[in-house]
Amino acid sequence: MTAAGRLVRSALAAVLLTAALPAPGEAQNRGLDVLHGAADRYASVETICASFAQHLAVPLLGTERTGRGRLCQGDPNLFAMRFEEPAGDLIVVDGEHAWVYFPSSDDRTVLRTSADRAAGGRDFHREFLVDPELRYDVSYSGTEEIAGRTTHRIRLTPVLPSSYRTALVWIDQGTPVLRQVRLEEENGNVRTITLSDVTFGADAGPGWFSFTPPAGVLVMER
């Protein structure tokens, strides 16, 4: 193919790609429609559990970390993300406090904050699906396959103070379930959480939403 032919082909591809995406106003409305549909599905159950895989990139240090485990969220204001790899790492929101304990990197310190300040992308229903039109600039950015499922990809840019600059969420085209979340955090970190085996009305198990710091561990308040 000649250089002129390649130029024409590239220009045509760009035109087709632009035409496939909705206009800005349409992108917002379509994104909100998908988010509201997912919110209706999540609001109808009290407890949701899923397996997760997390990838954390820290550009400042040039490092990457991966982990996996099980997370559950429940009403009211309950959330727990317990890692199997690295074993023992956890985030628990018990309705009153949020606890963060990562013994894989520091087994002597626990961070505790108020549950009301603990969202930050942890309780996915509360963070991304409740009143998104009041909290984000919303943009629908097409479809993408995640773990063999066709999903809607939606960009959320906070309009209120937040711990992240932008969130990307992927919601299943079939059953409106969150399949993946990516947070571009204020410190430059990029955290991607992929969910599988999502179960509505699941039994989280005894003590899943509670945490008692190990003896001798320093509890730091924030």
Secondary structure by P-SEA (a helix, b strand, c coil): ccaaaaaaaaaaaaaaaaaacccaaaaaaaaaaaaaaaaaaaaaccbbbbbbbbbbbbccccbbbbbbbbbbbcccbbbbbbbcccccccccccccbbbbbcccccccbbbbccccccccccccccccccccccccbbbbcbbbbcccbbbbbbbbbbcccccccbbbbbbbcccccccbbbbbccccbbbbbbbcccccccccccccccccccccbbbbcc
